[in-house]
Amino acid sequence: MVGIRAQQKEKTRRALIDAAFNQLTAEKSFSNLSLREVSREAGIAPTSFYRHFRDMDELGLTMVDEAGLTLRQLMRQARKRIANGGSVIVVETFFEFINNSPNVFRLLLRESSGTSQAFRTAAAREIKHFTDELSEYIARKNNYSQYIAYVQAEGMVTIVFTAGANALDMSKTEREQLKERLILQLRMLAKGTKHEARDRREID
Protein backbone atom coordinates (compact mmCIF):
# COMPACT_ATOMS: atom_id res chain seq x y z
CA MET A 1 0.00 0.00 0.00
CA VAL A 2 2.85 2.39 0.88
CA GLY A 3 4.50 1.61 -2.45
CA ILE A 4 1.36 2.44 -4.40
CA ARG A 5 0.88 5.67 -2.45
CA ALA A 6 4.49 6.71 -3.10
CA GLN A 7 4.09 5.95 -6.80
CA GLN A 8 0.92 8.02 -6.97
CA LYS A 9 2.63 10.91 -5.18
CA GLU A 10 5.58 10.79 -7.61
CA LYS A 11 3.15 10.62 -10.55
CA THR A 12 1.33 13.76 -9.34
CA ARG A 13 4.63 15.57 -8.69
CA ARG A 14 5.70 14.70 -12.25
CA ALA A 15 2.36 15.96 -13.58
CA LEU A 16 2.90 19.33 -11.86
CA ILE A 17 6.40 19.71 -13.36
CA ASP A 18 5.14 18.77 -16.84
CA ALA A 19 2.15 21.10 -16.49
CA ALA A 20 4.41 24.03 -15.64
CA PHE A 21 6.75 23.28 -18.57
CA ASN A 22 3.78 22.98 -20.94
CA GLN A 23 2.53 26.44 -20.02
CA LEU A 24 5.79 28.21 -20.81
CA THR A 25 5.74 30.04 -24.15
CA ALA A 26 7.65 32.79 -25.93
CA GLU A 27 5.33 35.28 -24.22
CA LYS A 28 4.86 33.54 -20.87
CA SER A 29 7.76 33.00 -18.49
CA PHE A 30 7.74 31.00 -15.25
CA SER A 31 7.20 34.15 -13.17
CA ASN A 32 3.86 34.63 -14.97
CA LEU A 33 2.57 31.18 -14.03
CA SER A 34 0.13 30.83 -11.14
CA LEU A 35 -0.16 27.93 -8.74
CA ARG A 36 -3.84 27.62 -9.66
CA GLU A 37 -3.08 27.36 -13.41
CA VAL A 38 -0.40 24.72 -12.91
CA SER A 39 -2.60 22.68 -10.55
CA ARG A 40 -5.54 22.80 -12.95
CA GLU A 41 -3.35 21.64 -15.86
CA ALA A 42 -2.01 18.79 -13.70
CA GLY A 43 -5.56 17.76 -12.79
CA ILE A 44 -5.33 18.34 -9.03
CA ALA A 45 -6.86 20.77 -6.54
CA PRO A 46 -4.69 23.82 -5.77
CA THR A 47 -4.54 22.83 -2.09
CA SER A 48 -2.97 19.48 -3.09
CA PHE A 49 -0.04 21.35 -4.67
CA TYR A 50 1.50 21.85 -1.22
CA ARG A 51 1.86 18.11 -0.69
CA HIS A 52 4.52 18.14 -3.40
CA PHE A 53 6.16 21.58 -3.30
CA ARG A 54 6.46 24.27 -0.62
CA ASP A 55 5.62 26.98 -3.13
CA MET A 56 6.02 27.95 -6.80
CA ASP A 57 9.66 28.87 -6.24
CA GLU A 58 10.51 25.34 -5.16
CA LEU A 59 8.73 24.01 -8.27
CA GLY A 60 10.70 26.46 -10.44
CA LEU A 61 14.05 25.49 -8.93
CA THR A 62 13.22 21.82 -9.48
CA MET A 63 12.47 22.62 -13.12
CA VAL A 64 15.77 24.50 -13.55
CA ASP A 65 17.68 21.51 -12.12
CA GLU A 66 15.80 19.16 -14.42
CA ALA A 67 16.39 21.36 -17.49
CA GLY A 68 20.13 21.44 -16.81
CA LEU A 69 20.31 17.68 -16.25
CA THR A 70 18.33 16.99 -19.44
CA LEU A 71 20.72 19.09 -21.49
CA ARG A 72 23.83 17.55 -19.92
CA GLN A 73 22.56 14.02 -20.54
CA LEU A 74 21.82 14.89 -24.15
CA MET A 75 25.30 16.33 -24.73
CA ARG A 76 26.93 13.31 -23.06
CA GLN A 77 25.21 11.16 -25.68
CA ALA A 78 26.43 13.58 -28.37
CA ARG A 79 30.04 13.27 -27.19
CA LYS A 80 29.84 9.49 -27.61
CA ARG A 81 28.93 10.06 -31.27
CA ILE A 82 31.37 12.91 -31.76
CA ALA A 83 34.42 11.01 -33.06
CA ASN A 84 33.50 11.35 -36.73
CA GLY A 85 31.16 14.33 -36.66
CA GLY A 86 32.84 16.90 -34.43
CA SER A 87 31.03 20.23 -34.25
CA VAL A 88 28.26 18.98 -36.56
CA ILE A 89 27.13 16.38 -34.01
CA VAL A 90 27.19 18.91 -31.14
CA VAL A 91 25.14 21.46 -33.07
CA GLU A 92 22.66 18.91 -34.47
CA THR A 93 22.08 17.46 -30.99
CA PHE A 94 21.62 20.89 -29.44
CA PHE A 95 19.15 22.02 -32.12
CA GLU A 96 17.20 18.76 -31.75
CA PHE A 97 16.90 19.60 -28.05
CA ILE A 98 15.62 23.12 -28.81
CA ASN A 99 13.19 21.79 -31.40
CA ASN A 100 11.84 18.98 -29.19
CA SER A 101 11.96 20.77 -25.81
CA PRO A 102 11.77 24.53 -26.47
CA ASN A 103 10.18 25.26 -23.09
CA VAL A 104 12.92 23.42 -21.20
CA PHE A 105 15.54 25.55 -22.94
CA ARG A 106 13.47 28.73 -22.47
CA LEU A 107 13.39 28.15 -18.73
CA LEU A 108 17.16 27.64 -18.45
CA LEU A 109 17.84 30.64 -20.67
CA ARG A 110 15.41 33.05 -19.01
CA GLU A 111 16.19 32.17 -15.42
CA SER A 112 19.95 32.65 -15.94
CA SER A 113 19.18 36.38 -16.28
CA GLY A 114 15.85 36.58 -14.45
CA THR A 115 14.83 38.72 -11.50
CA SER A 116 15.04 35.96 -8.87
CA GLN A 117 18.52 35.57 -7.39
CA ALA A 118 17.75 31.98 -6.35
CA PHE A 119 16.75 31.13 -9.92
CA ARG A 120 19.74 32.95 -11.42
CA THR A 121 22.07 31.06 -9.11
CA ALA A 122 20.44 27.71 -9.94
CA ALA A 123 20.51 28.35 -13.70
CA ALA A 124 24.13 29.57 -13.55
CA ARG A 125 25.04 26.43 -11.59
CA GLU A 126 23.47 24.18 -14.24
CA ILE A 127 25.24 26.03 -17.07
CA LYS A 128 28.54 25.75 -15.17
CA HIS A 129 28.03 21.99 -14.73
CA PHE A 130 27.53 21.83 -18.49
CA THR A 131 30.72 23.86 -19.11
CA ASP A 132 32.75 21.81 -16.62
CA GLU A 133 31.78 18.51 -18.27
CA LEU A 134 32.61 19.85 -21.72
CA SER A 135 35.91 21.24 -20.42
CA GLU A 136 36.95 17.86 -18.98
CA TYR A 137 36.13 16.19 -22.29
CA ILE A 138 38.15 18.75 -24.30
CA ALA A 139 41.15 18.50 -21.95
CA ARG A 140 41.17 14.70 -22.09
CA LYS A 141 40.59 14.48 -25.85
CA ASN A 142 43.23 17.06 -26.86
CA ASN A 143 45.68 16.83 -23.96
CA TYR A 144 45.11 20.51 -23.15
CA SER A 145 45.67 22.16 -19.78
CA GLN A 146 42.55 22.53 -17.63
CA TYR A 147 42.64 26.30 -18.13
CA ILE A 148 42.84 26.21 -21.94
CA ALA A 149 40.13 23.53 -22.10
CA TYR A 150 37.85 25.53 -19.82
CA VAL A 151 38.27 28.73 -21.87
CA GLN A 152 37.33 26.82 -25.04
CA ALA A 153 34.36 25.13 -23.33
CA GLU A 154 33.13 28.45 -21.93
CA GLY A 155 33.36 30.04 -25.37
CA MET A 156 31.49 27.13 -26.97
CA VAL A 157 28.68 27.24 -24.40
CA THR A 158 28.30 31.02 -24.78
CA ILE A 159 28.14 30.80 -28.59
CA VAL A 160 25.78 27.81 -28.59
CA PHE A 161 23.38 29.24 -25.97
CA THR A 162 23.24 32.58 -27.79
CA ALA A 163 22.47 30.80 -31.04
CA GLY A 164 19.84 28.69 -29.28
CA ALA A 165 18.13 31.80 -27.93
CA ASN A 166 17.96 33.24 -31.44
CA ALA A 167 16.81 29.92 -32.95
CA LEU A 168 13.69 29.72 -30.78
CA ASP A 169 11.83 32.25 -32.94
CA MET A 170 13.37 31.42 -36.32
CA SER A 171 11.87 29.69 -39.33
CA LYS A 172 13.22 26.30 -40.43
CA THR A 173 15.30 27.92 -43.19
CA GLU A 174 16.75 30.52 -40.83
CA ARG A 175 17.65 27.80 -38.34
CA GLU A 176 19.50 25.81 -40.99
CA GLN A 177 21.52 28.89 -41.94
CA LEU A 178 22.25 29.59 -38.27
CA LYS A 179 23.40 25.99 -37.76
CA GLU A 180 25.89 26.33 -40.63
CA ARG A 181 27.33 29.52 -39.13
CA LEU A 182 27.43 27.99 -35.67
CA ILE A 183 29.35 24.93 -36.88
CA LEU A 184 31.87 27.22 -38.57
CA GLN A 185 32.20 29.37 -35.43
CA LEU A 186 32.86 26.31 -33.25
CA ARG A 187 35.45 25.00 -35.69
CA MET A 188 37.19 28.38 -35.75
CA LEU A 189 37.19 28.44 -31.95
CA ALA A 190 38.63 24.91 -31.81
CA LYS A 191 41.40 25.80 -34.30
CA GLY A 192 42.25 28.96 -32.38
CA THR A 193 42.45 26.94 -29.14
CA LYS A 194 44.74 24.41 -30.80
CA HIS A 195 47.16 27.16 -31.88
CA GLU A 196 47.04 28.81 -28.46
CA ALA A 197 47.74 25.51 -26.68
CA ARG A 198 50.67 24.82 -29.03
CA ASP A 199 52.11 28.32 -28.53
CA ARG A 200 51.87 27.99 -24.76
CA ARG A 201 53.67 24.63 -24.84
CA GLU A 202 56.45 26.19 -26.92
CA ILE A 203 56.77 29.05 -24.42
CA ASP A 204 56.78 26.64 -21.47
Secondary structure, DSSP 8 states (H G I E B T S, - for coil): -HHHHHHHHHHHHHHHHHHHHHH--SS--GGG--HHHHHHHHTS-GGGGGGT-SSHHHHHHHHHHHHHHHHHHHHHHHHHTHHHHTHHHHHHHHHHHHHH-HHHHHHHHHHTTSS-HHHHHHHHHHHHHHHHHHHHHHHHHHT--HHHHHHHHHHHHHHHHHHHHHHTT--HHHHHHHHHHHHHHHHHHHHHHHHHHHHHHHH-
